[in-house]
Amino acid sequence: MKTNRHINKVAVVGSGIMGSRIACHFANIGVEVLLLDIVPFDLTEEQLKDKKVRNSIVNDSLKSTIKSKPSPIYSKDFVSRITTGN
């Protein structure tokens, strides 16, 4: 007998045009998303310790995607389902 699985969490590697939109679509259907991308190059040791600086690529990409028209996110409340990192 086949059983259905319910996916609660996903990780999306790459926050470019496709990755950010895929993350938004998963968030739209109630799935928690971890959106990952690379750390910016040429950072100092101090900058590497700053999570905001390390996540700048993925955060900027997600912000840009949310602002795009038409927005791939149905409700701004759903953005809270997306966690960024690297």
PyMOL Python script that loads the backbone (N, CA, C, O; Angstrom):
from pymol import cmd

cmd.read_pdbstr("""\
ATOM      1  N   MET A   1       0.840  -1.169   0.000  1.00  0.00           N
ATOM      2  CA  MET A   1       0.000   0.000   0.000  1.00  0.00           C
ATOM      3  C   MET A   1       0.892   1.240   0.000  1.00  0.00           C
ATOM      4  O   MET A   1       1.865   1.310   0.751  1.00  0.00           O
ATOM      5  N   LYS A   2       0.567   2.196  -0.824  1.00  0.00           N
ATOM      6  CA  LYS A   2       1.315   3.440  -0.902  1.00  0.00           C
ATOM      7  C   LYS A   2       0.878   4.397   0.197  1.00  0.00           C
ATOM      8  O   LYS A   2      -0.313   4.559   0.460  1.00  0.00           O
ATOM      9  N   THR A   3       1.842   5.015   0.822  1.00  0.00           N
ATOM     10  CA  THR A   3       1.518   6.036   1.819  1.00  0.00           C
ATOM     11  C   THR A   3       1.996   7.381   1.306  1.00  0.00           C
ATOM     12  O   THR A   3       3.033   7.474   0.649  1.00  0.00           O
ATOM     13  N   ASN A   4       1.258   8.391   1.600  1.00  0.00           N
ATOM     14  CA  ASN A   4       1.635   9.738   1.197  1.00  0.00           C
ATOM     15  C   ASN A   4       2.561  10.339   2.240  1.00  0.00           C
ATOM     16  O   ASN A   4       2.384  10.156   3.445  1.00  0.00           O
ATOM     17  N   ARG A   5       3.547  11.059   1.741  1.00  0.00           N
ATOM     18  CA  ARG A   5       4.446  11.781   2.641  1.00  0.00           C
ATOM     19  C   ARG A   5       4.115  13.258   2.557  1.00  0.00           C
ATOM     20  O   ARG A   5       3.753  13.773   1.499  1.00  0.00           O
ATOM     21  N   HIS A   6       4.244  13.921   3.673  1.00  0.00           N
ATOM     22  CA  HIS A   6       4.025  15.362   3.724  1.00  0.00           C
ATOM     23  C   HIS A   6       5.375  16.028   3.962  1.00  0.00           C
ATOM     24  O   HIS A   6       6.032  15.778   4.973  1.00  0.00           O
ATOM     25  N   ILE A   7       5.777  16.869   3.033  1.00  0.00           N
ATOM     26  CA  ILE A   7       7.061  17.565   3.146  1.00  0.00           C
ATOM     27  C   ILE A   7       6.841  18.852   3.930  1.00  0.00           C
ATOM     28  O   ILE A   7       6.029  19.695   3.549  1.00  0.00           O
ATOM     29  N   ASN A   8       7.580  18.991   5.038  1.00  0.00           N
ATOM     30  CA  ASN A   8       7.441  20.167   5.899  1.00  0.00           C
ATOM     31  C   ASN A   8       8.517  21.213   5.663  1.00  0.00           C
ATOM     32  O   ASN A   8       8.282  22.407   5.847  1.00  0.00           O
ATOM     33  N   LYS A   9       9.703  20.763   5.255  1.00  0.00           N
ATOM     34  CA  LYS A   9      10.841  21.666   5.083  1.00  0.00           C
ATOM     35  C   LYS A   9      11.590  21.299   3.818  1.00  0.00           C
ATOM     36  O   LYS A   9      11.720  20.125   3.472  1.00  0.00           O
ATOM     37  N   VAL A  10      12.088  22.333   3.122  1.00  0.00           N
ATOM     38  CA  VAL A  10      12.930  22.116   1.951  1.00  0.00           C
ATOM     39  C   VAL A  10      14.105  23.085   2.013  1.00  0.00           C
ATOM     40  O   VAL A  10      14.045  24.116   2.683  1.00  0.00           O
ATOM     41  N   ALA A  11      15.166  22.737   1.307  1.00  0.00           N
ATOM     42  CA  ALA A  11      16.300  23.640   1.125  1.00  0.00           C
ATOM     43  C   ALA A  11      16.433  23.904  -0.366  1.00  0.00           C
ATOM     44  O   ALA A  11      16.341  22.984  -1.179  1.00  0.00           O
ATOM     45  N   VAL A  12      16.648  25.153  -0.717  1.00  0.00           N
ATOM     46  CA  VAL A  12      16.870  25.548  -2.103  1.00  0.00           C
ATOM     47  C   VAL A  12      18.287  26.097  -2.173  1.00  0.00           C
ATOM     48  O   VAL A  12      18.627  27.053  -1.475  1.00  0.00           O
ATOM     49  N   VAL A  13      19.111  25.489  -3.018  1.00  0.00           N
ATOM     50  CA  VAL A  13      20.501  25.917  -3.165  1.00  0.00           C
ATOM     51  C   VAL A  13      20.593  26.822  -4.384  1.00  0.00           C
ATOM     52  O   VAL A  13      20.316  26.406  -5.509  1.00  0.00           O
ATOM     53  N   GLY A  14      20.986  28.060  -4.141  1.00  0.00           N
ATOM     54  CA  GLY A  14      21.074  29.059  -5.198  1.00  0.00           C
ATOM     55  C   GLY A  14      19.901  30.017  -5.095  1.00  0.00           C
ATOM     56  O   GLY A  14      18.743  29.605  -5.172  1.00  0.00           O
ATOM     57  N   SER A  15      20.203  31.297  -4.919  1.00  0.00           N
ATOM     58  CA  SER A  15      19.138  32.286  -4.715  1.00  0.00           C
ATOM     59  C   SER A  15      18.972  33.206  -5.913  1.00  0.00           C
ATOM     60  O   SER A  15      18.487  34.329  -5.779  1.00  0.00           O
ATOM     61  N   GLY A  16      19.373  32.732  -7.074  1.00  0.00           N
ATOM     62  CA  GLY A  16      19.203  33.530  -8.286  1.00  0.00           C
ATOM     63  C   GLY A  16      17.736  33.654  -8.647  1.00  0.00           C
ATOM     64  O   GLY A  16      16.860  33.448  -7.808  1.00  0.00           O
ATOM     65  N   ILE A  17      17.477  33.990  -9.892  1.00  0.00           N
ATOM     66  CA  ILE A  17      16.099  34.202 -10.332  1.00  0.00           C
ATOM     67  C   ILE A  17      15.241  32.974 -10.059  1.00  0.00           C
ATOM     68  O   ILE A  17      14.159  33.092  -9.483  1.00  0.00           O
ATOM     69  N   MET A  18      15.703  31.814 -10.461  1.00  0.00           N
ATOM     70  CA  MET A  18      14.903  30.604 -10.265  1.00  0.00           C
ATOM     71  C   MET A  18      14.831  30.181  -8.805  1.00  0.00           C
ATOM     72  O   MET A  18      13.751  29.873  -8.301  1.00  0.00           O
ATOM     73  N   GLY A  19      15.974  30.163  -8.120  1.00  0.00           N
ATOM     74  CA  GLY A  19      16.009  29.684  -6.743  1.00  0.00           C
ATOM     75  C   GLY A  19      15.125  30.488  -5.808  1.00  0.00           C
ATOM     76  O   GLY A  19      14.401  29.922  -4.990  1.00  0.00           O
ATOM     77  N   SER A  20      15.182  31.800  -5.927  1.00  0.00           N
ATOM     78  CA  SER A  20      14.355  32.654  -5.066  1.00  0.00           C
ATOM     79  C   SER A  20      12.873  32.456  -5.343  1.00  0.00           C
ATOM     80  O   SER A  20      12.056  32.442  -4.422  1.00  0.00           O
ATOM     81  N   ARG A  21      12.534  32.304  -6.603  1.00  0.00           N
ATOM     82  CA  ARG A  21      11.123  32.095  -6.957  1.00  0.00           C
ATOM     83  C   ARG A  21      10.634  30.723  -6.503  1.00  0.00           C
ATOM     84  O   ARG A  21       9.502  30.585  -6.040  1.00  0.00           O
ATOM     85  N   ILE A  22      11.484  29.716  -6.635  1.00  0.00           N
ATOM     86  CA  ILE A  22      11.119  28.384  -6.147  1.00  0.00           C
ATOM     87  C   ILE A  22      10.875  28.436  -4.640  1.00  0.00           C
ATOM     88  O   ILE A  22       9.916  27.849  -4.139  1.00  0.00           O
ATOM     89  N   ALA A  23      11.750  29.143  -3.921  1.00  0.00           N
ATOM     90  CA  ALA A  23      11.575  29.292  -2.473  1.00  0.00           C
ATOM     91  C   ALA A  23      10.240  29.965  -2.152  1.00  0.00           C
ATOM     92  O   ALA A  23       9.544  29.555  -1.223  1.00  0.00           O
ATOM     93  N   CYS A  24       9.886  30.990  -2.915  1.00  0.00           N
ATOM     94  CA  CYS A  24       8.609  31.682  -2.695  1.00  0.00           C
ATOM     95  C   CYS A  24       7.426  30.756  -2.943  1.00  0.00           C
ATOM     96  O   CYS A  24       6.451  30.783  -2.192  1.00  0.00           O
ATOM     97  N   HIS A  25       7.500  29.942  -3.981  1.00  0.00           N
ATOM     98  CA  HIS A  25       6.390  29.033  -4.284  1.00  0.00           C
ATOM     99  C   HIS A  25       6.210  27.990  -3.174  1.00  0.00           C
ATOM    100  O   HIS A  25       5.083  27.658  -2.806  1.00  0.00           O
ATOM    101  N   PHE A  26       7.317  27.482  -2.651  1.00  0.00           N
ATOM    102  CA  PHE A  26       7.197  26.553  -1.523  1.00  0.00           C
ATOM    103  C   PHE A  26       6.588  27.253  -0.310  1.00  0.00           C
ATOM    104  O   PHE A  26       5.738  26.683   0.373  1.00  0.00           O
ATOM    105  N   ALA A  27       7.019  28.483  -0.042  1.00  0.00           N
ATOM    106  CA  ALA A  27       6.463  29.237   1.087  1.00  0.00           C
ATOM    107  C   ALA A  27       4.965  29.471   0.897  1.00  0.00           C
ATOM    108  O   ALA A  27       4.204  29.457   1.864  1.00  0.00           O
ATOM    109  N   ASN A  28       4.548  29.684  -0.344  1.00  0.00           N
ATOM    110  CA  ASN A  28       3.129  29.899  -0.637  1.00  0.00           C
ATOM    111  C   ASN A  28       2.259  28.710  -0.242  1.00  0.00           C
ATOM    112  O   ASN A  28       1.096  28.884   0.120  1.00  0.00           O
ATOM    113  N   ILE A  29       2.818  27.509  -0.309  1.00  0.00           N
ATOM    114  CA  ILE A  29       2.014  26.318   0.009  1.00  0.00           C
ATOM    115  C   ILE A  29       2.240  25.832   1.439  1.00  0.00           C
ATOM    116  O   ILE A  29       1.812  24.736   1.800  1.00  0.00           O
ATOM    117  N   GLY A  30       2.917  26.651   2.254  1.00  0.00           N
ATOM    118  CA  GLY A  30       3.041  26.345   3.672  1.00  0.00           C
ATOM    119  C   GLY A  30       4.282  25.586   4.079  1.00  0.00           C
ATOM    120  O   GLY A  30       4.367  25.105   5.209  1.00  0.00           O
ATOM    121  N   VAL A  31       5.250  25.467   3.184  1.00  0.00           N
ATOM    122  CA  VAL A  31       6.478  24.733   3.482  1.00  0.00           C
ATOM    123  C   VAL A  31       7.530  25.703   4.016  1.00  0.00           C
ATOM    124  O   VAL A  31       7.697  26.800   3.481  1.00  0.00           O
ATOM    125  N   GLU A  32       8.241  25.297   5.074  1.00  0.00           N
ATOM    126  CA  GLU A  32       9.367  26.080   5.589  1.00  0.00           C
ATOM    127  C   GLU A  32      10.543  25.902   4.628  1.00  0.00           C
ATOM    128  O   GLU A  32      10.844  24.782   4.214  1.00  0.00           O
ATOM    129  N   VAL A  33      11.209  27.011   4.273  1.00  0.00           N
ATOM    130  CA  VAL A  33      12.260  26.983   3.257  1.00  0.00           C
ATOM    131  C   VAL A  33      13.565  27.521   3.826  1.00  0.00           C
ATOM    132  O   VAL A  33      13.581  28.536   4.522  1.00  0.00           O
ATOM    133  N   LEU A  34      14.659  26.829   3.522  1.00  0.00           N
ATOM    134  CA  LEU A  34      16.002  27.328   3.790  1.00  0.00           C
ATOM    135  C   LEU A  34      16.603  27.668   2.437  1.00  0.00           C
ATOM    136  O   LEU A  34      16.900  26.772   1.647  1.00  0.00           O
ATOM    137  N   LEU A  35      16.785  28.957   2.163  1.00  0.00           N
ATOM    138  CA  LEU A  35      17.327  29.434   0.889  1.00  0.00           C
ATOM    139  C   LEU A  35      18.813  29.734   1.081  1.00  0.00           C
ATOM    140  O   LEU A  35      19.181  30.577   1.899  1.00  0.00           O
ATOM    141  N   LEU A  36      19.656  29.046   0.329  1.00  0.00           N
ATOM    142  CA  LEU A  36      21.103  29.136   0.509  1.00  0.00           C
ATOM    143  C   LEU A  36      21.797  29.709  -0.721  1.00  0.00           C
ATOM    144  O   LEU A  36      21.349  29.506  -1.849  1.00  0.00           O
ATOM    145  N   ASP A  37      22.887  30.420  -0.492  1.00  0.00           N
ATOM    146  CA  ASP A  37      23.752  30.880  -1.577  1.00  0.00           C
ATOM    147  C   ASP A  37      25.161  31.061  -1.032  1.00  0.00           C
ATOM    148  O   ASP A  37      25.415  30.841   0.152  1.00  0.00           O
ATOM    149  N   ILE A  38      26.068  31.461  -1.904  1.00  0.00           N
ATOM    150  CA  ILE A  38      27.479  31.566  -1.532  1.00  0.00           C
ATOM    151  C   ILE A  38      27.729  32.783  -0.641  1.00  0.00           C
ATOM    152  O   ILE A  38      26.916  33.704  -0.564  1.00  0.00           O
ATOM    153  N   VAL A  39      28.868  32.751   0.020  1.00  0.00           N
ATOM    154  CA  VAL A  39      29.348  33.889   0.806  1.00  0.00           C
ATOM    155  C   VAL A  39      30.057  34.832  -0.163  1.00  0.00           C
ATOM    156  O   VAL A  39      30.778  34.363  -1.044  1.00  0.00           O
ATOM    157  N   PRO A  40      29.874  36.145  -0.028  1.00  0.00           N
ATOM    158  CA  PRO A  40      30.586  37.079  -0.902  1.00  0.00           C
ATOM    159  C   PRO A  40      32.102  36.870  -0.806  1.00  0.00           C
ATOM    160  O   PRO A  40      32.628  36.491   0.240  1.00  0.00           O
ATOM    161  N   PHE A  41      32.777  37.124  -1.905  1.00  0.00           N
ATOM    162  CA  PHE A  41      34.230  36.963  -1.950  1.00  0.00           C
ATOM    163  C   PHE A  41      34.932  38.145  -1.276  1.00  0.00           C
ATOM    164  O   PHE A  41      34.340  39.207  -1.083  1.00  0.00           O
ATOM    165  N   ASP A  42      36.181  37.943  -0.930  1.00  0.00           N
ATOM    166  CA  ASP A  42      37.070  38.994  -0.411  1.00  0.00           C
ATOM    167  C   ASP A  42      36.551  39.684   0.850  1.00  0.00           C
ATOM    168  O   ASP A  42      36.622  40.907   0.968  1.00  0.00           O
ATOM    169  N   LEU A  43      36.039  38.909   1.775  1.00  0.00           N
ATOM    170  CA  LEU A  43      35.601  39.476   3.049  1.00  0.00           C
ATOM    171  C   LEU A  43      36.733  39.385   4.067  1.00  0.00           C
ATOM    172  O   LEU A  43      37.544  38.459   4.031  1.00  0.00           O
ATOM    173  N   THR A  44      36.775  40.346   4.965  1.00  0.00           N
ATOM    174  CA  THR A  44      37.751  40.308   6.044  1.00  0.00           C
ATOM    175  C   THR A  44      37.278  39.306   7.097  1.00  0.00           C
ATOM    176  O   THR A  44      36.133  38.856   7.064  1.00  0.00           O
ATOM    177  N   GLU A  45      38.154  38.967   8.016  1.00  0.00           N
ATOM    178  CA  GLU A  45      37.790  38.037   9.095  1.00  0.00           C
ATOM    179  C   GLU A  45      36.619  38.581   9.910  1.00  0.00           C
ATOM    180  O   GLU A  45      35.725  37.832  10.304  1.00  0.00           O
ATOM    181  N   GLU A  46      36.634  39.876  10.154  1.00  0.00           N
ATOM    182  CA  GLU A  46      35.553  40.491  10.928  1.00  0.00           C
ATOM    183  C   GLU A  46      34.232  40.423  10.164  1.00  0.00           C
ATOM    184  O   GLU A  46      33.188  40.143  10.753  1.00  0.00           O
ATOM    185  N   GLN A  47      34.276  40.677   8.861  1.00  0.00           N
ATOM    186  CA  GLN A  47      33.063  40.605   8.049  1.00  0.00           C
ATOM    187  C   GLN A  47      32.520  39.181   7.982  1.00  0.00           C
ATOM    188  O   GLN A  47      31.305  38.984   7.949  1.00  0.00           O
ATOM    189  N   LEU A  48      33.403  38.194   7.963  1.00  0.00           N
ATOM    190  CA  LEU A  48      32.969  36.798   7.915  1.00  0.00           C
ATOM    191  C   LEU A  48      32.187  36.395   9.162  1.00  0.00           C
ATOM    192  O   LEU A  48      31.370  35.475   9.117  1.00  0.00           O
ATOM    193  N   LYS A  49      32.435  37.075  10.261  1.00  0.00           N
ATOM    194  CA  LYS A  49      31.727  36.781  11.507  1.00  0.00           C
ATOM    195  C   LYS A  49      30.337  37.420  11.546  1.00  0.00           C
ATOM    196  O   LYS A  49      29.494  37.039  12.359  1.00  0.00           O
ATOM    197  N   ASP A  50      30.107  38.390  10.666  1.00  0.00           N
ATOM    198  CA  ASP A  50      28.834  39.109  10.633  1.00  0.00           C
ATOM    199  C   ASP A  50      27.856  38.380   9.714  1.00  0.00           C
ATOM    200  O   ASP A  50      28.046  38.337   8.499  1.00  0.00           O
ATOM    201  N   LYS A  51      26.821  37.816  10.301  1.00  0.00           N
ATOM    202  CA  LYS A  51      25.837  37.027   9.544  1.00  0.00           C
ATOM    203  C   LYS A  51      25.172  37.862   8.447  1.00  0.00           C
ATOM    204  O   LYS A  51      24.901  37.357   7.357  1.00  0.00           O
ATOM    205  N   LYS A  52      24.915  39.123   8.734  1.00  0.00           N
ATOM    206  CA  LYS A  52      24.264  39.996   7.755  1.00  0.00           C
ATOM    207  C   LYS A  52      25.141  40.182   6.514  1.00  0.00           C
ATOM    208  O   LYS A  52      24.638  40.187   5.390  1.00  0.00           O
ATOM    209  N   VAL A  53      26.432  40.331   6.715  1.00  0.00           N
ATOM    210  CA  VAL A  53      27.362  40.486   5.589  1.00  0.00           C
ATOM    211  C   VAL A  53      27.495  39.172   4.831  1.00  0.00           C
ATOM    212  O   VAL A  53      27.467  39.161   3.601  1.00  0.00           O
ATOM    213  N   ARG A  54      27.639  38.061   5.558  1.00  0.00           N
ATOM    214  CA  ARG A  54      27.781  36.746   4.912  1.00  0.00           C
ATOM    215  C   ARG A  54      26.551  36.389   4.084  1.00  0.00           C
ATOM    216  O   ARG A  54      26.675  35.751   3.038  1.00  0.00           O
ATOM    217  N   ASN A  55      25.376  36.789   4.534  1.00  0.00           N
ATOM    218  CA  ASN A  55      24.132  36.451   3.842  1.00  0.00           C
ATOM    219  C   ASN A  55      23.666  37.535   2.872  1.00  0.00           C
ATOM    220  O   ASN A  55      22.536  37.480   2.388  1.00  0.00           O
ATOM    221  N   SER A  56      24.512  38.510   2.585  1.00  0.00           N
ATOM    222  CA  SER A  56      24.069  39.645   1.761  1.00  0.00           C
ATOM    223  C   SER A  56      23.618  39.224   0.366  1.00  0.00           C
ATOM    224  O   SER A  56      22.660  39.795  -0.156  1.00  0.00           O
ATOM    225  N   ILE A  57      24.268  38.257  -0.249  1.00  0.00           N
ATOM    226  CA  ILE A  57      23.872  37.830  -1.597  1.00  0.00           C
ATOM    227  C   ILE A  57      22.477  37.229  -1.576  1.00  0.00           C
ATOM    228  O   ILE A  57      21.619  37.618  -2.368  1.00  0.00           O
ATOM    229  N   VAL A  58      22.249  36.289  -0.683  1.00  0.00           N
ATOM    230  CA  VAL A  58      20.949  35.618  -0.629  1.00  0.00           C
ATOM    231  C   VAL A  58      19.850  36.577  -0.170  1.00  0.00           C
ATOM    232  O   VAL A  58      18.732  36.510  -0.680  1.00  0.00           O
ATOM    233  N   ASN A  59      20.140  37.456   0.770  1.00  0.00           N
ATOM    234  CA  ASN A  59      19.130  38.405   1.248  1.00  0.00           C
ATOM    235  C   ASN A  59      18.750  39.413   0.167  1.00  0.00           C
ATOM    236  O   ASN A  59      17.571  39.716  -0.021  1.00  0.00           O
ATOM    237  N   ASP A  60      19.757  39.934  -0.547  1.00  0.00           N
ATOM    238  CA  ASP A  60      19.482  40.892  -1.623  1.00  0.00           C
ATOM    239  C   ASP A  60      18.679  40.252  -2.746  1.00  0.00           C
ATOM    240  O   ASP A  60      17.774  40.870  -3.306  1.00  0.00           O
ATOM    241  N   SER A  61      19.014  39.021  -3.065  1.00  0.00           N
ATOM    242  CA  SER A  61      18.302  38.314  -4.126  1.00  0.00           C
ATOM    243  C   SER A  61      16.842  38.073  -3.750  1.00  0.00           C
ATOM    244  O   SER A  61      15.948  38.264  -4.574  1.00  0.00           O
ATOM    245  N   LEU A  62      16.602  37.658  -2.519  1.00  0.00           N
ATOM    246  CA  LEU A  62      15.227  37.412  -2.070  1.00  0.00           C
ATOM    247  C   LEU A  62      14.420  38.711  -2.050  1.00  0.00           C
ATOM    248  O   LEU A  62      13.266  38.726  -2.476  1.00  0.00           O
ATOM    249  N   LYS A  63      15.014  39.795  -1.561  1.00  0.00           N
ATOM    250  CA  LYS A  63      14.320  41.089  -1.542  1.00  0.00           C
ATOM    251  C   LYS A  63      13.939  41.524  -2.950  1.00  0.00           C
ATOM    252  O   LYS A  63      12.828  41.998  -3.184  1.00  0.00           O
ATOM    253  N   SER A  64      14.865  41.361  -3.883  1.00  0.00           N
ATOM    254  CA  SER A  64      14.612  41.728  -5.273  1.00  0.00           C
ATOM    255  C   SER A  64      13.482  40.895  -5.867  1.00  0.00           C
ATOM    256  O   SER A  64      12.634  41.416  -6.592  1.00  0.00           O
ATOM    257  N   THR A  65      13.473  39.614  -5.562  1.00  0.00           N
ATOM    258  CA  THR A  65      12.427  38.727  -6.073  1.00  0.00           C
ATOM    259  C   THR A  65      11.062  39.115  -5.525  1.00  0.00           C
ATOM    260  O   THR A  65      10.080  39.132  -6.267  1.00  0.00           O
ATOM    261  N   ILE A  66      10.989  39.423  -4.249  1.00  0.00           N
ATOM    262  CA  ILE A  66       9.709  39.782  -3.626  1.00  0.00           C
ATOM    263  C   ILE A  66       9.161  41.082  -4.214  1.00  0.00           C
ATOM    264  O   ILE A  66       7.948  41.248  -4.340  1.00  0.00           O
ATOM    265  N   LYS A  67      10.064  42.008  -4.576  1.00  0.00           N
ATOM    266  CA  LYS A  67       9.642  43.288  -5.147  1.00  0.00           C
ATOM    267  C   LYS A  67       9.239  43.176  -6.615  1.00  0.00           C
ATOM    268  O   LYS A  67       8.603  44.088  -7.145  1.00  0.00           O
ATOM    269  N   SER A  68       9.594  42.086  -7.277  1.00  0.00           N
ATOM    270  CA  SER A  68       9.320  41.951  -8.711  1.00  0.00           C
ATOM    271  C   SER A  68       7.816  41.919  -8.974  1.00  0.00           C
ATOM    272  O   SER A  68       7.023  41.564  -8.102  1.00  0.00           O
ATOM    273  N   LYS A  69       7.450  42.291 -10.180  1.00  0.00           N
ATOM    274  CA  LYS A  69       6.043  42.316 -10.592  1.00  0.00           C
ATOM    275  C   LYS A  69       5.851  41.345 -11.738  1.00  0.00           C
ATOM    276  O   LYS A  69       6.567  41.449 -12.735  1.00  0.00           O
ATOM    277  N   PRO A  70       4.938  40.423 -11.650  1.00  0.00           N
ATOM    278  CA  PRO A  70       4.134  40.105 -10.481  1.00  0.00           C
ATOM    279  C   PRO A  70       4.973  39.394  -9.429  1.00  0.00           C
ATOM    280  O   PRO A  70       5.893  38.645  -9.757  1.00  0.00           O
ATOM    281  N   SER A  71       4.656  39.628  -8.196  1.00  0.00           N
ATOM    282  CA  SER A  71       5.406  39.016  -7.100  1.00  0.00           C
ATOM    283  C   SER A  71       5.092  37.523  -7.027  1.00  0.00           C
ATOM    284  O   SER A  71       3.932  37.124  -7.133  1.00  0.00           O
ATOM    285  N   PRO A  72       6.125  36.699  -6.847  1.00  0.00           N
ATOM    286  CA  PRO A  72       5.887  35.261  -6.737  1.00  0.00           C
ATOM    287  C   PRO A  72       5.358  34.838  -5.366  1.00  0.00           C
ATOM    288  O   PRO A  72       5.017  33.672  -5.167  1.00  0.00           O
ATOM    289  N   ILE A  73       5.287  35.769  -4.430  1.00  0.00           N
ATOM    290  CA  ILE A  73       4.793  35.443  -3.088  1.00  0.00           C
ATOM    291  C   ILE A  73       3.364  35.980  -2.966  1.00  0.00           C
ATOM    292  O   ILE A  73       3.120  37.157  -3.235  1.00  0.00           O
ATOM    293  N   TYR A  74       2.437  35.138  -2.568  1.00  0.00           N
ATOM    294  CA  TYR A  74       1.021  35.515  -2.529  1.00  0.00           C
ATOM    295  C   TYR A  74       0.713  36.510  -1.429  1.00  0.00           C
ATOM    296  O   TYR A  74      -0.111  37.406  -1.615  1.00  0.00           O
ATOM    297  N   SER A  75       1.357  36.366  -0.298  1.00  0.00           N
ATOM    298  CA  SER A  75       1.127  37.251   0.837  1.00  0.00           C
ATOM    299  C   SER A  75       2.473  37.555   1.485  1.00  0.00           C
ATOM    300  O   SER A  75       3.310  36.666   1.635  1.00  0.00           O
ATOM    301  N   LYS A  76       2.675  38.795   1.863  1.00  0.00           N
ATOM    302  CA  LYS A  76       3.936  39.180   2.514  1.00  0.00           C
ATOM    303  C   LYS A  76       4.159  38.392   3.805  1.00  0.00           C
ATOM    304  O   LYS A  76       5.297  38.244   4.251  1.00  0.00           O
ATOM    305  N   ASP A  77       3.088  37.888   4.405  1.00  0.00           N
ATOM    306  CA  ASP A  77       3.207  37.078   5.624  1.00  0.00           C
ATOM    307  C   ASP A  77       3.960  35.777   5.359  1.00  0.00           C
ATOM    308  O   ASP A  77       4.603  35.236   6.259  1.00  0.00           O
ATOM    309  N   PHE A  78       3.883  35.278   4.132  1.00  0.00           N
ATOM    310  CA  PHE A  78       4.518  34.008   3.798  1.00  0.00           C
ATOM    311  C   PHE A  78       6.043  34.111   3.735  1.00  0.00           C
ATOM    312  O   PHE A  78       6.734  33.094   3.789  1.00  0.00           O
ATOM    313  N   VAL A  79       6.566  35.323   3.623  1.00  0.00           N
ATOM    314  CA  VAL A  79       8.022  35.516   3.571  1.00  0.00           C
ATOM    315  C   VAL A  79       8.676  34.994   4.845  1.00  0.00           C
ATOM    316  O   VAL A  79       9.832  34.573   4.822  1.00  0.00           O
ATOM    317  N   SER A  80       7.948  35.019   5.947  1.00  0.00           N
ATOM    318  CA  SER A  80       8.506  34.543   7.221  1.00  0.00           C
ATOM    319  C   SER A  80       8.803  33.047   7.192  1.00  0.00           C
ATOM    320  O   SER A  80       9.516  32.545   8.061  1.00  0.00           O
ATOM    321  N   ARG A  81       8.276  32.340   6.220  1.00  0.00           N
ATOM    322  CA  ARG A  81       8.562  30.910   6.081  1.00  0.00           C
ATOM    323  C   ARG A  81       9.909  30.654   5.418  1.00  0.00           C
ATOM    324  O   ARG A  81      10.369  29.513   5.366  1.00  0.00           O
ATOM    325  N   ILE A  82      10.544  31.705   4.911  1.00  0.00           N
ATOM    326  CA  ILE A  82      11.827  31.563   4.217  1.00  0.00           C
ATOM    327  C   ILE A  82      12.948  32.038   5.135  1.00  0.00           C
ATOM    328  O   ILE A  82      12.941  33.177   5.601  1.00  0.00           O
ATOM    329  N   THR A  83      13.904  31.159   5.387  1.00  0.00           N
ATOM    330  CA  THR A  83      15.101  31.484   6.153  1.00  0.00           C
ATOM    331  C   THR A  83      16.270  31.490   5.179  1.00  0.00           C
ATOM    332  O   THR A  83      16.386  30.598   4.339  1.00  0.00           O
ATOM    333  N   THR A  84      17.134  32.491   5.289  1.00  0.00           N
ATOM    334  CA  THR A  84      18.279  32.572   4.380  1.00  0.00           C
ATOM    335  C   THR A  84      19.558  32.163   5.093  1.00  0.00           C
ATOM    336  O   THR A  84      19.655  32.229   6.319  1.00  0.00           O
ATOM    337  N   GLY A  85      20.520  31.746   4.316  1.00  0.00           N
ATOM    338  CA  GLY A  85      21.802  31.339   4.890  1.00  0.00           C
ATOM    339  C   GLY A  85      22.810  31.006   3.813  1.00  0.00           C
ATOM    340  O   GLY A  85      22.589  31.239   2.625  1.00  0.00           O
ATOM    341  N   ASN A  86      23.926  30.453   4.262  1.00  0.00           N
ATOM    342  CA  ASN A  86      24.965  30.007   3.333  1.00  0.00           C
ATOM    343  C   ASN A  86      25.769  28.896   3.960  1.00  0.00           C
ATOM    344  O   ASN A  86      26.697  28.379   3.339  1.00  0.00           O
TER     345      ASN A  86
END
""", "prot")
cmd.dss("prot")
cmd.show_as("cartoon", "prot")
cmd.util.cbc("prot")
cmd.orient("prot")
